[in-house]
Amino acid sequence: MPLNILLLADTHVPRRARALPGQVWTAVERADVVFHAGDWVDEALLDAFEQRPQQLVGVYGNNDGPGLRARLPESAAVALDGVRFAVMHETGPAKGREQRCEALFPDADVLVFGHSHIPWDTTTPGGLRLLNPGSPTDRRRQPACTFMTLTVDNGTVRGVQLVEVHR
């Protein structure tokens, strides 16, 4: 049975938004697995995610304080239906990102990351898919706030979608 995956990063609650938009919580409820690539900011948001039945794979970001860093790793890895995922907050500058990430995660098929608030979807020469969902609460210089969804089915990533958040 296909797995519905939600990718989030840079939620910055409550600094950039008082709460996550309802559209994001609806996506969380529909997902089988939620990845969060850091910059939660408040432990209460992590608590809210942990109260849901979906599998959560999260890491801390540069804006996450000691409480979140005590509860979350800097990077994480999980295999889902034959696809090896890794997640971390920051990958450095766009220039050279593919080579750096291939070297850091040689056993991953997909790397989920955040930090820049800029959506990103590329595949390295070695086949590592790099996905940054942007931010659902702080668009910075982007035209809209965003998150990503995808499906994992029998060892294959399908239907990666960048979803605009309507506020």
C-alpha positions, 0 to 999 in steps of 0.5 A: 500500500502506498505511503503518503509523505509530508515534508515540512521545514522552517515552521518557526512557530510562534516567531514567524506565525502564531500557529501552523495554518489549518491547511498544514494540519490537514496535510499532517492528518492525511500523511502516513509519515511526516518529515520536519527538517528543523526550525520548529522554534517552540517545543509545544509544536513538537508536542502537538506533532507527537500527539498524532498517530503518524510517524514523525521523523524530525531534526533540530535546526539552527533556531531551535533551542536546548529543549528541542536539541535535547529531544531531536537529532541533528540528522536522521535516517529511516527506510520506508517501503524500500526508499532510504530517507535522510533528513537534516536542517542545513546543507550549506550554499546552493553551489556544490550542494549535490556533491556535499550531500552525496558525500554526507549521505552515500546510502540515502535515496532522498535527502529532506532539508530546510534552512533557506525557505527556498523550495528545492527539488534536484537529483544528483549525478549519483541519484540522490534526490534533494528536497527542500519543502520551503516554509509553510509560515515564512516565505521570505523572498519566495512567492508563497509559503509552501510544503511538499507531499509525495508518495512512496510505493514499492520502493519508488518515490512518486508524485512529488508536489510543492503545495502553496499554503493559502493563508 
